[in-house]
């Protein structure tokens, strides 16, 4: 057994080149994560500031070269001078990458050293076959790990691909608790690799406050902040982003002057003439990024851990939760080149930056320029959340439904999806913000409410208070409940993810746990000549109150499409992903086989939308779920009931009247029954009465026998 104890990260280079990994010959990989709060821009207990890509102590105003502070163990984020609290694993932002090999058993010991918060860890993209209770979603597959507690995750590393881990409780993911999980095939690497994470960042509010501001109003300096707009006219929720981070580092650009603060950036080193594989992970809060590298084309070979036929593009749009693997040919003259990512916001310059540095090039910042897209030489962009760019962008879209799966002969990563003989069953799921005065994130008008138990292993304890009620939920209604979708075992389903009706206006990256689905068709909104959204896609009938419909009970507009007669389905070689962007005013049809029993979370991976209730649980044949490990934790509400007893020694005597329940010891057996004090005295009184009656009977029988003997003697 091979063990890796990741207690501190002594060297976490800007390009994630120093990693914690296992040898391909090991059967098991063991990790330890210490989850705790940390501060940005601190060297121990000394505040730092940035200048020209270097770090210095706050009290050294005129630093010399000898005053440069090494960046090991320092979380810079965007280099903002005031420290921000973050929640991280092993004092690293992002967390330490895990490199394992397909088929190995992964064991991760999570120690919660947080003072005030519980935690869980989700292994994003892994199907968790036969280990659904290791999926890491609070109150869905496990109880939260409380402060001071430890929890051990144990699951099989399958399939091979680019995945990641992150907290799945509250807003901890964007507070910093996330990292790469790379599962390699057990073959020699064909090319060298780099890991690249990208996220949006705010340096003066935490993620919980960001969620509150989205719900109740976002104000800065006494003025209300409105939503920003996307290229196609959709909106972005009110998360005030100040900078973008690549591998945990970025720069803060002042809104007024346009100058940046000189914070250090992540650097990726390449050698001239070599090919490199980049594994890119979007671990942010809200915004999609349009990613590119100056003077270099990107050959995209995988999405969400699944191989696709190579597509060569100038840029990739990546949404929260998605991953893209691309090859880069280091064929340019040895120098420094900008790695750029920009949000899809209009009239704003929100940017994430890093440096591609050829070996032997000077340690200076690049002077390269981005691609120039012209009418005669248009740029090609992968994974647009719309069907077309406005004309002046001179760019074309290669949407996700146009990917084609590349079959692997060495790995289980992309084995063909078996097409069943029976027709697929359809479910319409509208991810939107419907309502009039109350517009929560929801699926079919149901704002998700988690029960107070580990639902997968304690489903019988989910009471009617939490379950959805058909009388309270409906076409033009909003309800708040434990929203579930029940699937029969081993059937094929077409899930129609849509984003329509009164609550549309934001594109949503929808992520499904427990499955990689096939994208078999996408439909986009109706656009005008400037590529701005005009109306919803006409393929869907929202059925409700015309333009005010919440679209909670959608159907096909053309009834002949039922029975799997939808035109344009790609059934022969569709791509497989676990996160798909559902365009505003459009839809995506995905196909799964319900062959993985469990309770799988299905939600928008924009953290603010997920927290607001845009989620549901897919109940997939719970009767086939294997039993959890012995001693698996349970959780539930505690109901405290008070009763007043007259004639008590004290005028306000109060006793706890708990329901007698069989207690379970640590081995799962049920050896004894616990009684309350009230029950104890009641039982004792009954025993005394019974004993007195028995004594009375015995005495009576004795006296009767004595009288009979006396009569006989007479």
N, C-alpha and C positions, 0 to 999 in steps of 0.2 A: 504493500500500500504506500502510495506517495502522498505526503502531507505538505500543504503550503499554509503557513500561518502568516496572514497578512495583518500584522498588528500596526506597523507604521510603514509608510512608503518613504524610504530614504531618498530615492531618486525617482521622481515622476516627471520625465522630460516633457517638453512642450508638445511633442508629437506622440506621446504615449508609447515610446519605443521601449521603455523599461516596464515589463509586465510580469505578472505572476501566472505561471503556466505549469502544465504537467507534461511529462514525457508521454509519447504515444504508446509506450509499452506498459504504462501504469493501468491498473484496473480501477483505481479510485483516486479522486482528487478531493482534498479536504482543505477548506478555507475557514478563516475566522474573520468576521466583520465586527468591529467595534463602532457602534452608532452613537454619535454624540454631537453636541453643538460646538461650533468653532467660529472664529472671527476672520474676516478677510483683512488683508493688508496689515498683518501683525507678525512680527518676528519675536516669538515668545510673548513677552509683555511690552514690547516696544513697537509703536506705530511706525509705518513706513510711508514713503511717498515715492512717486515715479518721476523719472526724467530720462528722456532719450532711450527708452527701453530698458532702463536699469532701476534697481531698487536701492533706497537709502533710508537710514533712520531719520525720523522726523526732526531731530534736533541738530542735523548737520546741514546747514543752509548752503554752504559752498563745498560740496564734496570733492574729494580727490579720487583717483582710480582705486586706491586702496580702501575706500569707504563703500564700495559696491557690496551689497548684501546678496549672497547666493540665493537662488530661488527655490532650492530644495526645501520641501515641507512648508512652503508659503503659498497660501491661496490668494491670488491677486484679483481674480474675477476681472472687472474692468478698470482696476487700479484707482478707484475712487478713494479719496483721502480719508473719508469717514468709514470706519469699519462697519460691516453688516454681519448679523448673525446668520449662519448657515447650518444646515443639518446634513452631516456627511458620514460616510463610512471610512474609517481609518484616516481621518484628517485630510482627505483628498477630494478635490472638486475637478472633474467628476471622480467617482470612486475608482478604486484600482481595477483595471481590466482583468477578467478571468479568461484564460486561454486553455481549453481542454480539447479532447479528441472524441469523436463520435463513438458512442457506446459505453464510455466511461461512466462510473457512478460518481455523482457530485454530492458532496456533503458540505454544507455551509452552516457554521455555528454563528448565530446572530446574537450579540450581547447589546441590550438596550441600556445605554448609559445616559440617556436623556433624563433631565430632571422632571419634566412636566408632560411628556408626550409618549403615547404608545407608537408602535411601528409594526409594519409588515414588509416583506420583500416579495415582489412579483417577478417572475422570470419570463420576460416579455417575448412571446413568439413560440415558446416551447409548448407542445401539446399536452404534456404531463399524462401520457398514457399510463393507466393503472396507478397513478399517484395524484389524483385530482385534488387531494387535500394539501398538496404542496404548491398550489398555484399562487398563494400569497396575497389573497384579497381579503381585507378585514371584513368580518361578518358575512362573507360569502363562503370562503373555503377554510377559514380559521378564525380564532379569536385573536384580537390584537396582542402583541407582545408588550406587556406593561413595563413602565420604568423599573429598572433593576432586574427584569426577567431575561431569560435566555430561551432561544428556540432554535432547533436544528432542522434545517431543510435537507432532504435527501431525495434525489431523483436522477433519472437516466439522462445523459447528454445525447439527445437525439431530437431532430436531425442535425446534420452539419449545416452551418450557415452563420450569418451575422445576427446576433440577438443582443439583448441587454437586460439589465435588472434595474428595478426602481421601487421605491416605496409605493405602496398602494393603500395609503390611508391619508385622508385630508389632503393637504397641499405640500407634503414633504418632498415629492418628486422634484418640484422646481426650487425647493430650498437647497437642493444639492445632493439628495440621496439617490444617486443613479450611477450606472457604469456599464461598460461593455462586457458582454458575454459572447465569446467567439468559440464556436465548435468547429474544429477542423476535421477533415477526412484523415484517415490514418494512412496517408501517403506523403511523400516528400513534397515540400512546398515548391511550386513551380516558379513563383516570383516572390520577392520580398513584399512585406505588407506594412501598411500604416493604418491606425485606427483614428477616426476623426469624428468627434461629437460636436454638435452645433445647437445653440440655444439662445433664446431671448433673455434679457436680464434687466432687473430694476435694482438699483443699489441703495435705495432709501426706504423701501417698504418691503415687508415680507409677503409671502404668497397668500396667507390668510387675509391680510388687509387688502390685497389686490382683489380677492374674491368679494369681500364686503363692498369695496368701491364699485365693482361691476354691478352689484345688486342695488345699491342704495344711492349711487351717484359718485362720480369721480371729479374732485375739485383740486386744483393746484393754485396756490397763491390767491385764493379767494375767487377764482374763476372756474366755471364748469368746463370740464374736458369732454368733448364729444367723441363719438366713434370715428375711427379713421376708415377710409374707403379702400377697397381692393380694385385691381385693374378693371375687372368686369362689372363694377358697380355694386358688388356685395360689400358687407360691412365686416369690420373686425371688432370684437368685444373690447371693453374698456380696460385693457391692461397697458399701463403706461410703461413702455419699454424705453430704456435709456441707452442700451448697448447690446451688441451681440457677442457671444463667447464661442470660441472654437477651442476644444479641449480645455475649457475652464479659464481661458484668457482672452481679453479683448481690450478695447479702448473706449473711453468716454469722450464723445464729441460734444462740445458746448453748443447749445441750440442757437445762441446769438452770434458768437464769433466764428463758429465752424471749426475751431481749433480743437485738437485732441490733447489728452493729458500725458502722452508719451509712455503709456503703460506697456510692459513687455507683451509680445505676441507669441503664439505657438509657431514653431518652425518645423518643417518636414524636409529632411535631407534626402536627396536622390543623387545617383551617379549617372553621368551622361551615357546614353546608349542602353540603359537598362529599362525594363518594364516593371511597374509597381502596381500592386493591388491596394486600393483604398477602401476601407470599410467605414462608411459614413452613417451615423446614427443621429436622428433628430430627437433630442431629449428636452425640448423646451416647453414653454407654457402654452403659447397661443399661435405665433405667427409661422406661416410657411416661408421658406427661404429659397431664393433662386441662386443656386451655387454655381460657380465657375472658377477656372484657373486661367490667368492670362496666358495667351499664346499656346495653350494646350487643349486638345480635344479630349473628351471623356468617353471612354468605351464602357457603357453600362452593361454588366454581366449578371447581376442578381438584384432582386428586390425582396425585402423582408425575409432574407435567408434562403430564398428559392431562386435557382438559376433560371435565367431567361436567355433567349437568343440575343447576341450582342447588338446594342444600338449605340451609334456614335452621335454625340450631341455636343453643343457648346455649353449647355447649362442644364441643371437638374433642379426641379422644384421638389422640395422635401418638406413634409408636414410632420407635426409632433407624432411620435410613435413609429414612423417609417424608417427603413434602412435601405441604402443603395450601395452596392459594391461596383466600383468602376476601375478599369485599368487606365494607367497613365504611362505613355511612352515618353521617357525623359530624353527627347531628341533635339531640344533647343540648345542654343549656345549656353555654356555654363555661366549662370548668373543667378539673380534673385527675381522671383515672379510673385505677384500678388495672388493669393487665394482670396476670393471675394464671395460674399453672400449678402444679398439684399432682400428685404421683405417685399411682398407684393403690394405694399401700400403706395398710394399715389401722393405726390407733392411732399414726400418725406424721404429722408436719406438715412434710414436705419440700416446699419451695415455691421457685418462681422468680418474680421480680417485675420489672415494668417500668412505665413511666408513659405513658399516653395524654394528651397535653397539647394542649388547644385553643389556637389562636393568640390571644394577648391575655390568657390566663390567667396568674395569678401563678406564680412559680417556687417552688412549695411542693409538699409531698407530698399525694397524694389523701386524701380522707376518705370515699370511696365504699364501698359494700358489694356483696358478690357477689349473684348471683341467688338468690332464695328459691324453692326447688322445693317444691311442696305436692301433696297428693293430688289436689286439683281443678285444679291448674295445674302439671302435671309439666314438667320440663325435658327437652329433647331433646339427646342426646349422639351425636356422629358417631364411628364406627369403634371400637366396643367390642370387646375381645378375649373377650367372652362374649355370650350372647344376651339377658341381662336383668340389671338391677341388683337387689340385695336390696330388698325392699319399702320400707324406711325411707329410701332415697335419693330416692324420688319422681321417678325419672328413667327415660326410655325410651332404647333403643338403636337407632341407625340404622347397621346393620353394612355393611361394605364391599361385600358381594355385592348390596346393595340400590342401590348407585350405578347410574346409567345414563349411558352415554357420550353426550356432546354432539358431534355431527358438525360439523366446521369446514369452511367453504367457501374459506377463504383460506390455510390451512396444511396441511402434511402431518401435523400433530400427531395427528389422530384420524381418519385415513381408515379406512373400515370394514374390518374383518378379513374377508377372503374365506373363506367357508365352503366347504371342499373337498367333492367328491363322495364320496371314499372315507372309510370309517370312521376315526375318530381312534384312534391307538394309545395305550395306557394304561401309565403307570409309577407305581408306589406308592413314595413316598419318606418314610420315618419320621424326623423330626427329634426326637431325644430323647437321654436319658442312660441307656441300658440298662446292665445289668451287676449283679453282686452286690458284690464287693469293689472292683472297678475299674469306674467309671461315667463314661467320657469322653463328651464331646459327640460325636455321630456322626450319620451318615445311613445307615439300615438296618444299624446296628451296626458301620459302618466309620468309624473315626476317621481323619480326613484327614491324609495325610502328603505334603507337597510334595516333588517330586524336586529334585535339585541343578542342574537345567538350566532354561532357558526352554522350557517344555513345548510351547508352540504351535509354535515354530520348531525345536525339537530333540527332537521326540517319539520319533524313532528311538533316542535315547540314554537313554530311560527304561527301566531294566533291570528284570528280574524281582524284584530285591530290593525295589523300590518298588511294583510292581503288585499288585493284590488277587488273592489265591489262594482259589479256591472251597473248598479243603479247610480253610483257616484261618478263613474267614468263613462265616456261616450264620445260621439262625434263632436259636439260643441261644448265639451266639459273638460275641466282640468282636475285631476285628482292626484293625491300624494300617497303612494303605496309601494309595496314590495312587488314590482312588476316582473312577471316571469313569462317565458315562452316555453311551452311544454312540447318536446319532440319525442316521437316514438323511436324505438331502438332500430338502428340499422336501416334507415330509410334515407332517400335523397330529398333534399329540400332546396328550393330556390328562395332565397331571402332577398326581397326587394327593398333595399335601403333607399329611402327618398328624403327629400329636403324641400317640402312644398307647403302651400297653403299660407295662412295668415302668419305663421311663425318662421317662414323662410327668410333668407337674407344673409346668412353666414354659411360658408362651406364647412363641412365637418369631416375630419379624418376618423372613420369608424373602425374601432379595433375589436376583434373577437378573440376571447381566450379559448384555449382548448382546440383550436382548429386553424389551419391555413385553408382559406376558401379559394375557389376558382372564380375569377371575374369573367363572366360570360357575356355581359353587355353593359354599356353605360349610355345614358341619355342626358342631354344637356338642355339648359333653358333656351328660350327663344331670345335672340339678340338683335339689336338694331345695327345700322351700318357702321357704328363706332364700337361694335362688340360690347354694348352695354345691355344688361338683362332687361327684357321687356315683360316677359311672362313665364309661367311654369311650362315645362315640357308637356305637350298635349297628349302624350301616351298615357298619362295617369289621370284618372278621374277622382277628384277629392271628395265628391259626393255630397258635401255639406251645403252650407248656406252661401253658395256662389263665391264671390271674391272674399267673403269673410270666413270661409271654411277653415277649420283647424286641420283638416286633412287627416283626421284620426282613424278613418275607416276607408282608406283608399282602395281603388280597384283599377283594372285596365279600362281605358276608354273604349277600346274595341273588344267586345266580348268574345270575339273569335280567337283572341290571344290565349284564352284559358286552355288548360289541357296541354301545356308545353308547346303551344303553337306560336310562340313569340318569334317574329322574324328577326334575323340578324344575330341569333345566339351563336357564340363561339364555343362549340362543344368538343371539337377535335383536339385542340391544343391550347387551352386557355392558360393564362398565367395564374400562379398561386401566390397569394399574399395573406397577411393577417391584419393589415390596416389599409383601408382604401378611402380616398377622398370622395365624398358625396357632394357634388357641386350644388350650389344654391340654385333652386329651381329645377334640379335634375334628379337623376337616380342612378343607382348601380345595382345590377343583379349579380348575386354571388351564389355559388353552389357548394353545398357541403354534404357529406354523408354522416349521419348521426350514429357513428360507430365508436364514439369516445365517451362513455358514461361519465357524467359529472355535473356540476353546477357551474356554468361558464359565464363570466361577466362579458357583456356586450355594451360598448359605450363609446362616446366621443372622446378622443384622446387629447382634446384641448382641455387642460386641467380645469379651467374655470367652468366650462360647460358640464364636465363630469360632476364637479362638486355641486352644480346647480340642479342636477337630477337627470341629465341626458344619458340614461343608462337603463339596463334591464339585466335579468339573470336568465340564461338559457338552461332550462331544466331538462337534461338529456339522460333519460332512463336511469333515474336514481336507484332503481331496484337492482341494476347491474353494477353499481359502484362497489369496488372491493372495500372491506372494512379498513378504517384508518389504523395507524400504528397504535400499539398498546399504550394507554395512558394519554392519548391525544386530548388536549385541553378542551374543556367546555366552558361556556359563558352564558349568562342569562340575567334578566332583571331580578332585583331583590324587591319584593313587595312587603312593606312594613305595615301591619295592621294593628291598630290600637283599640283596646276594649277597657271600659271602666267597670270595676267590680265593687258593688255596694258592700258595706260592712267590713271593708278591709281595715287592717290595722292603721293604714295611712289613708287620708281622705282622698288622695289622687293616686291610688295604686294602679299601675299600668303593667300589664304583662304582655309579652310577645306571644301571639297565638300563631305559631308557624304550622304549616301543614306537615304532618309526619311524613317523612320521606326516607327511603332506604338510601343510606350513604354508601358511596363507593370508595374503596381504598385505592392506593396507588397501583395495585395489580389488577384492578377492574372487578374484583369480587365484591359481594354485598353482605358483609358479615353481621351487621347489627342495625338496630332501629333506634333513632334518637327521638325522645319524647320531650315536649315542652314541660315547664313546671306545672302549668295548669293541668295538662294531661296526666302528669305523674301523680298529683294529689287526687285527681279523680279516680285513677286506677287503684291507688292505695286505699281510698275510702271504700271502693267496691270490694276489694280483697278483704277488708276488715268486716264488711257486712256479710260476705260469703262465709268467712271463718266463724262469725258469731252464729249464723244460721246452722252451720254444720255442727258447732258445739251444742246448740239447742236441740237439734235432732238427736245427737248422740246421747245427751242427758235424758231426753224424753224416752228414747228407746230403752235406755238402762232402767229407768223408773218403771216403764211398762213391763219389762221382763221380770223385775223384782215383784211387782204386784201379781203377775200370773203365777209365779212360784209360790207366793203366800197363799193364794186361793187353792192351789193344788194340794198344799199341805193341809188345809182345812178339810 
